[in-house]
């Protein structure tokens, strides 16, 4: 089936109960759905596991399903395939990419790495398999600080591709990692001026932010952490009942489900669009998930050599994460 043409041609009966149909397909095909927190609420509600990059990687590695449908973006599905190469991995929309991963082309990064021959490479999981294959250890926002601190102080490190996360880690750890100049368009779009105004309007609200945001915004945050850490922070009674959330808005669904009486305010972007929604994450829909499971397409396929090479730094990350109790 021509994938692009196939999606356009497949018509879904509007009266179809997609939740019921997807649940049926999961059972009959021994399939699971792994979904990132930034997916739409309906997708989160149909998923077998919802999490951030570390949790999703851990789930993908231990899965015994015949099919993993990844409701996320391309690099996440790649990671699942790398960790579980014999399992069929589906991505509902192959165009679901990542601006951060796109900011780090493999050829340019290879040259950058070659110019720092005495450095090891720590790479944020939000990158392509080609970049992972050039890395020594993969990190996520959940474990990055611990992994960096596990190396001697005099160890020279390249950190890629997110310059904002790298700068935050440098500040926290006192390191001087060499940073690749990449960033996430969603986390760079937040307006500092509007955030300060929003705080004035909601003085009781705690500002909680993802470390992919730019440093000036992080300076105003009451708490900085991974997506899971932000969610867990909002659950604790001692942290208050109102929060200004400076990350992709998909996480608000889980925050509201976990704490229905609390108030969650999405941080405003620096213009009038919904730019704090990741357009790539939002390409996935219930309709596309149904079609993908029904026809078992689009399937993510990878070169076996690339899988083997990219798997080593991911396994190192999982090993260290287990050691740190993450």
C-alpha positions, 0 to 999 in steps of 0.5 A: 500500500502506498502509505501517503495515498493510502491514508488519503483513500481510507475512509472511516465510518464516522459512526465507528467507535474508535476506542472500541475498535482500537481496543479490539485490534490491540487484543487480536493482534497482541499490540500495545500503544505507547504514548508520550505525554504530549499526545492528544487526550484521547490518545493518552486515554487509549494508550497502554502506557503513557510517559516521557522518553525514559519511561517509554524506552524502558517499556519498549525494551521489556515489551513482549507484544507482537506490535508496538504502536508508538503514539509519539514522534519518529525518534521515539519509534526508532528507539523502540525499534532499536531496543526491540528489533524483532517487534513490528513498530508502527508510527501512525504518521511518518511525518511526525518528526522533531524540530530538535532532532532536525537541528542536528544533521548526522554529517555536520555532527560527525564533523563537530565530533571529529573536531573534539577528539578527546571528548565523549559524546552524551546525546539527548534522546531527542535525536535521530538513530544516526546521531545515537550511533555517534554517541557514547551515552544517551540521556533524557531530561530525567537522568541527564544530571545523574549521568553527567555527574557519573563521569569524572570532573575532568572528563571532556564532554560534548552534549547534543543536540539541545543547547538549553538542556545542556546549559542547564546541566552545566549550571547544575553540575558546574561542568563546561560541556561543549554544546551543539547549537540545537533546540526545540521550537516548542520550548523556545517559543515561550514569552518571558514578558507574558510569563511574568505578566501571567505570574502577576495575574496569578500570584499563588501559581507556581511556575514549573518548567521543562529544562529545554526552555531558555535560561531566562525563563528557567530563572523564574521557575519554582521547579524545573524537571522532566515531564514526569517530574513536573507531573509528580510535582503537581501531585504533592499537596505541599506544592500548592494548587495552582501551576503555570506550566511551561512545556508542551500542553499535552501534559495538562491532561494527565495533571488534571486527571491526577489533580482534578481540583487544581488549576493548571495554566499553560504558559503563553507563547510569544505570539498569538498562535498555539505554538506551545503545542508540538505540531509533530506530536499533534499529527497523530490522531485516533483515526490514524492509530486505527488505520495503522493497527488495522493495516499494520502500516506505516511500519518503521524499518531500520538498517540492522547495522544502525540498530546495533550501533545505536543500541549500545549508548541507549543500553548504557543509559538504561543501565545507568538509570537502573543504577540510579533507581530511575 
